[in-house]
């Protein structure tokens, strides 16, 4: 499986993990839950297989 470099703390992103690969999508730091849900909806339209895991990392305001 591909491993990505560690991103700085506070980055807002969605990481989708499949059996043999992963995809990571950076979002703006002020992304709302509505925007995250919309992005996940777009990702699911384009996925052929089901992901093993989906991680959402929200920006920390103190970083």
C-alpha positions in Angstrom: 0.0 0.0 0.0 1.2 3.5 -0.8 2.3 5.6 2.2 2.1 9.4 2.1 4.3 11.8 3.9 3.0 13.1 7.2 1.1 16.3 6.8 1.5 19.2 9.2 -1.0 19.3 12.1 -4.1 21.2 11.4 -4.6 20.2 7.8 -8.2 19.6 6.8 -8.5 16.5 4.5 -10.5 13.4 3.6 -8.6 10.2 3.2 -10.2 7.2 1.5 -8.5 3.9 2.0 -9.1 0.9 -0.3 -7.6 -2.6 -0.2 -4.8 -1.8 -2.5 -4.6 2.1 -2.6 -5.6 5.3 -0.9 -6.7 8.7 -2.0 -6.4 12.0 -0.1 -8.3 15.2 -0.7 -7.3 18.5 0.9 -10.0 20.9 1.8 -10.0 24.5 2.8 -9.3 25.2 6.5 -12.8 26.6 7.0 -14.7 23.6 5.4 -18.1 23.0 7.0 -19.6 19.6 7.7 -22.0 20.3 4.8 -19.0 20.8 2.4 -17.4 17.6 3.8 -20.6 15.6 3.2 -20.9 17.0 -0.3 -17.3 16.0 -1.1 -17.9 12.5 0.3 -21.0 12.3 -2.0 -18.9 13.2 -5.0 -16.2 10.7 -4.1 -18.8 7.9 -3.7 -20.2 8.6 -7.2 -16.7 8.1 -8.7 -15.7 5.0 -6.7 -16.1 1.6 -8.3 -15.2 -0.4 -5.1 -16.2 0.3 -1.5 -13.5 1.8 0.7 -12.1 0.0 3.7 -12.0 3.2 5.7 -12.7 6.9 5.4 -10.8 9.4 7.6 -11.8 13.0 8.0 -9.2 15.3 9.6 -10.5 18.7 10.6 -8.2 21.7 10.9 -7.4 22.8 14.4 -7.8 26.5 15.0 -4.8 26.7 17.4 -2.3 25.5 14.8 
